[in-house]
Amino acid sequence: MCPAIGNVFSVGNANVEIKKFTGGIYIVTGENDEVINPQYVADFANCALNGDAKDVNFIIIPDCDHHFTGEKNGRILSRAPFWAFGTDIIFPHIVDSCKLYDDELLSEL
């Protein structure tokens, strides 16, 4: 979900460094992400696929922005760690998810 890219920029080229990673990689972006262009994320995933990673999973979530706005996207975000580090094999998967925020309360802010 792109938190590491910013750190890699300060120490090297992310596209070069991702090719060296040998573990499993899970990359998620929203199709409407206004901060990190989804095409850039797709290119990053392709670099990973052409590298040493043992497994690369790349998902573009429809109707999703950078902040995972909306109840459905919030529920997807709440399950993401189970997909990347747990036993979920289907992503996005919102069964047993939790509602991260209330859109009505956010609109009042």
N, C-alpha and C positions, 0 to 999 in steps of 0.2 A: 504494500500500500504506500510505497514510495518514501518511507521515512529515512532510508539510508542514503538516498541519492545526494542529498545536501552535504552529508559528511564526506562522501567520496569526492565531490567536487573540490574540496579543500586539500585532498591528498593525492589526487590522480584522476584520470579519465574513467568515468563510471563504466563506459562501454568496454574498456580494456580490462578493468578490474573484475567485472562480472564474469568474464570468460575464464578467469582463474579459479572461481569458486567451485568447489567439488561437492557441495551438499545439495539438498533439495531447495528449489526456488519457487516461491509463490508470489506472483505479481498480479495486482488488482488495480483497475482504474475505472472511473466512471466515464461513460461516453460523452458527458457534457462537462467534464472537468475544465474549469476556466483557469486553473493555476498551472497544472502540469498537462500539457497537450497529450491527449490519448495516443496520437501517432508517435510521439517521442517515446511513450511507455511501450508501445508495440515494437518500436525499433530496439529498445533496451531488452525486451523479451527475446527478440531474434538474436541479439548478441549472446544472451545466455544460452539459447538453443545451440549456438555454434561454438560453445565453450565446453568446459569440463564438468558442468553440473550433472549430477546423476539423474535429476528429474526437474523439469521446468513446467510449471502450470501458469497459464496466463488467462485472465478473465477480464472482459470489458462488461461492466454492469450497465444495462440500458436505463435510460432516464435517471441517471445519477450524476451529481455534480461533485466537486472536490470535497465538500463537507458532508456528503451522504445525507443530504436534506430529504426529509420525508420519513414517515414511519417505516415503510418497507425498506428503504435504504439503511435506516438506522438499525433495523433488525438484522439486515445482512451484515452490517459492520460488527454487530455484537457477536455474530457466529464466526467471523473470519479467523480468529485464533484457533478455533476448533478444527477448521479446515486445514490451516497451515501446520498446526502442531499436534492435533488430536486425531480423532477417529472419523470425523466427517469425511465422506468421499464425494459428496455432492455439494457444489457451491455455485451460485448462492443458495443457501438453505436456511429458511427462517423458522422451521419447526423448533420449538424449545428456545426461541430467541427471546430477547428482552427489548422492551421499548426504551430506547436511550433518551429520548426527549419528546416533549409534547409540542407539536407544531403550533397549536393554538396559543400556548404560553409564549413561544418564541416570537410569534407575530405581534404580541402585545409589547415587546421590548423596544 
